[in-house]
Amino acid sequence: MKILKLVIIAIAAIVVFGVLAVAGLVAFMGYVGTDTLSSRATDSQMLAPDGTVAGKALVVYNPGLSGNPETAAKLIAGDLRDKGYEVCLAGINSTAAADVSSYNVIVVGGPIYGGVVSSSVQSYLTTMVPPEGAVIGAFAIGNNYSEQPFPTEAGLKTSAVISQNRDMDSQCAGFTAKLLD
């Protein structure tokens, strides 16, 4: 009887350990995979202002899993266009996002994962070589974040964490106003 109880306890422990190991692996892969899968944005589009061109702006985004960062990027791009900028709205892995050399204003944004902006946005911000005098801003969408979710070496003029639970239009307009101030 004692041996049977010990065997049952051992089997139960192995099953519990196996379930925990699989759950941990799934959670880890979900965390890593969300940024890898969501950063496959390869589209780009140009937005022309109605009047005189004030400059050229590049708005680069990682859409995240929810698509909210892409929505914010479109709002920011629209605000820049309304202020006279010729805007290139580009997914973070698009050909258009790779060349920042001709822009006066560069905005980069994406989701927050694990308290910081996604690794694809961090990498983009820290490896791009903007033209001298370019104004750089970054935004992130999320609710759980550290005090500074962006890499400090990115040389940002302004940054914002935009809540998906509040009026995104006004938050993006406020970000654009600060960026161009």
N, C-alpha and C positions, 0 to 999 in steps of 0.2 A: 504494500500500500504506500509506504513512504517513497519508494522508488517511483511509483506511478505519479505521485504528487510532484516530485522533483522534476520528472520529465515534462509534466504539464506546465509547471512554472517556467522551465527552460524554454519550452516551445512558445509560451505566451511572451516571454521576454524577447525572444528572437523576432516574433511577429511585431511587437511594439517597436523595437529598435528598427526593423525594416521599414515600417510605416513612417517613423520619424525621419529616417534617412531619405526616403523617397520624397516626403513633404518638403524637407530642407532643400533637396536638389531641385525640385519643381519651383520653389520660391526663388532660389538663386537664379535659375535659368529664366524665370519670368522677369526678374529685375534686369538681368543682363540683356535678355532678348527684347524687352520693350524698347530700349534705345536703339538696338541694332535694327529691329524691324521698322520702327517708326521713323528712322532717319533716311529712308529710301526715297525721299522726295526729290524727284528729278525734273519736275516741270518748272517753267518760268514764263512770265508774261510781262509785257511793257504797258505802262499806264502813262498816257501823255496828258499834260496839263492843258486847260482850255486857253490860257493866255500866254503871256511871256514866260519863258523858261527861267526859273530862278537858280537851277542847278540840277545835278543828277544824283539820284538816291538809289541805293540798293537795299532791299529788305529781304533778308534771308531767314528762312524758318525751317524748323524741324516740326512737323505736324503733330507729333505725339500720337498716342493711341486714341485720344478723344477727338482730335481735330481742332480743339480750342486754340492751340498756338497758331494754326493756320488762319483761323478766323481773326485773331488779334493782328496777325501780320497783314491781312487784307485791309483791316480797319486803319492800321498805321500807314500802309501804302496809300490808301485813299486820302488820308489826312495830308500826307506829303504832296500828293498830286494836287489837292485843293489849294495848297500853299505855293504852287507853281513849279514843283519839281517833276522832272521826267523820272519815273520810277520803274525799276526792274524788280518785280516780285519773284523771288527764286527759291525753290526748294534747296535745302542745304547740300544735297548731292547733285545739283544741276550743274551743267557747264557754265551757266551764267553766274552762279555763285562763286566759281573758282577764280574769277578775275575781278578784283576790287579796284584796279588801278585808275579807273576813270570816274570815280564817284566822290562827291563832296560830302555826302551823308551815307553812313553805313549803319544799318540796324540788323541785329541778329537776335533771334528768339526761339524758344522751344519750351518743352515741359520740364517740370521739376520732378526728379526721381531721387529718392533717398536723401532729401533735404537740399540738394544742389541742382542746378540746371543740368540738363542731360549732357552726357559725355561728348556727344557729337557737337553740341553748341560750345562747350568748353574748349574742345579741340579747335574748332573753327576760330573762336575768338583769340586763342593764344598763338595760332600759326599764321593767320592772315597778315599781310604786310600792306597796310592802307597807305594811300598817298599822303604826303605831308599836308597837314592842315585839315584832313578829313575829320568830320564830327562822327563819333562812334557811340552808339547806344545799344543797350541790350534789354530784352524783356524775357520774363519767364511766366508760365501759367502754372499755378498750383496753390496749394494751401499749406502744406507742411514743408517748411524750408528753414535753412539756417539764416543767421543775420546777413550773411553775404553769400548768396547762392551763386555768384559769378566769380570767375577767376580774377584776382586782384591785379594781375599783370596785363590785363586786356586794354588798359588805357581808355576806359569808358568815360564819356562826358556825363551820361546819365544812365540809370538802370531802374527797372521797375518790376515788381512782382504783381502781376495782374490776376485778380481773383476771378475765377470762373463763376462765382456765386453772386457777383455784383454787376452793375452796369458796365459791360465791357467797352461800349462806345465811349463813355466819358473817361474811363481809365486810359484808353488808348489815345484819346485826344489830349489828355493831360500829359502823357508821356511824350507825345510829339511836340507839344508846346515847350516843355522843358528842354527837349533835344535841340530845338531851333532857337531857344532863348539866347 
